[in-house]
Amino acid sequence: MLYPDIAAYENLTNACILRGIDFDCIPRALDAMSFDPTPDSDDMHSLRRSARRLSAGMRQRVALSEALLGKPEFLVLDEPSNGLDTLSVKKFYRYLTEINSKNGTTILISSHRLDELRSMCDVFIFMHKGHVMRIMDSGEMRDEMERREIDVEQPLSRLSALRGRCRMTEVLRLEVKRIFRMKSFWIILIVFAVNTIMWNT
């Protein structure tokens, strides 16, 4: 979360202080979001303005930079590509792939952009009206994408007894416990308002 009335860069330094991490991680986080972190760059001049005065896209990039500070063990991102240009999105996801691989960071993304994330995630959770409809691994996703259709009305057996009786948070708590016993994962939480998603190629 950005504080709108202080400088965008100050939001980052404050986040470092609160988390007890060194300011040295700021340039890397900014670079991951396509900012030029050199002191006299145009980007750095922009970041000296209050967050309120930045464009929506730049505020999103600063907020994501803040999330990436240090070496987070677990990242929760809600529609992170909103407001970002195509090049920034690609660079951002490359960086997430890197920290997932090198640091073991587990990443939970809530998104409707299956096209952006289908090749990168390990676990896919499909939801409808606050209920988990299906949980799939990357192999199942690949198989169903080849059929150009994802049937979210066929939950995995471990969810069959829970579906319709548990709210979203209860089901996710069980699944996150299971996932965290494994290696670090990319997880995508797909929220749809339909029961079957068609993939058009």
ZIZI-V743375 format. One record per backbone hydrogen bond with DSSP energy under -1.0 kcal/mol. NH is the residue of the N-H (numbers start at 1). CO is the residue of the C=O. Records with the same first field share a line. If there is no record, write none. Layout:
BEGIN
NH=CO, CO
END
This chain:
BEGIN
6=3
8=49
9=47
11=7
12=8
13=9
14=10
15=11
16=12
17=13
18=14
19=15
21=16
25=22
26=23
29=25
30=26
31=27
32=28
34=31
35=30
41=38
45=41
46=42
47=43
49=46
51=6
52=4
53=50
54=51
59=55
60=56
61=57
62=58
63=59
64=60
65=61
66=62
67=63
68=64
69=66
75=106
77=108
79=110
82=79
84=81
89=85
90=86
91=87
92=88
93=89
94=90
95=91
96=92
97=93
98=94
99=95
100=96
101=97
102=98
103=99
105=99
106=73
107=185
108=75
109=187
110=77
111=189
114=112
117=113
118=114
120=117
121=117
122=186
123=186
124=136
125=188
126=134
127=190
128=131
131=128
133=126
134=126
136=124
138=122
141=137
142=138
143=139
144=140
145=141
146=142
148=145
149=144
150=197
152=195
159=156
163=159
165=162
166=162
168=130
171=167
172=168
173=169
174=170
175=171
176=172
177=173
178=174
179=175
180=176
182=179
187=107
188=123
189=109
190=125
192=127
197=150
199=148
END
